Amino acid sequence: MGAKHRSLIRGRRRFAVVEAVLVVGLISAGWVSAPVGAQSGASVLDGVFTEAQATRGEATFRRVCSACHDTNEFSGGRFRLTWVGQSAADLYDTIATLMPEGDPGSLTPAQYAGVVAYLLQVNGYPAGESALPTSLSALRTMEIVEAP
Ligand code: HEC
């Protein structure tokens, strides 16, 4: 293979990488919608809660959770280490079945979903058009990926 041919191949490969990065960038920027095949690869970057829901969740967090927790415990590096790679269902289920300590399950499903929405917002995930659901099977389709 001549040197000219090799550099052509290398050039093409580099172009493919640039192209892939561009497509991912456009999808995450929301300028183009993800292909249908990516539906099952949905993530918490897709706008899975509403602004209003997160605001209600913040009020619940302050009223109920902040007696024992600071928001810092659930944001930044700590959040990433514990939750990235898991699904929104894992986060919801952990909180809904274990918290508040001493009275687990005492909030309504909508209140738990609100708290989860608030924690997602605190971590920089974007709000969207529809509220975070309370159904575990729906939540299971939403992967917690690195925050933007
Ligand atoms: C009465 C005190 C108290 C209240 C109120 C409370 N928690 Fe906790 N929470 C704890 C304790 C204690 C732990 C266990 C700490 C540990 O072992 O890591 C914990 C652990 C957690 C964990 C980590 C669970 C895990 O295993 O990863 C999360 C998430 C959490 N709490 C969220 C919440 C949320 C959200 C609320 C409000 C709905 C809440 N907590 C209310 C005391 C409380």
Residues whose N, C-alpha, C, O or C-beta is under 5 A from the ligand:
A	BS01	HEC	V64 C65 A67 C68 I95 M99 P100 E101 V115
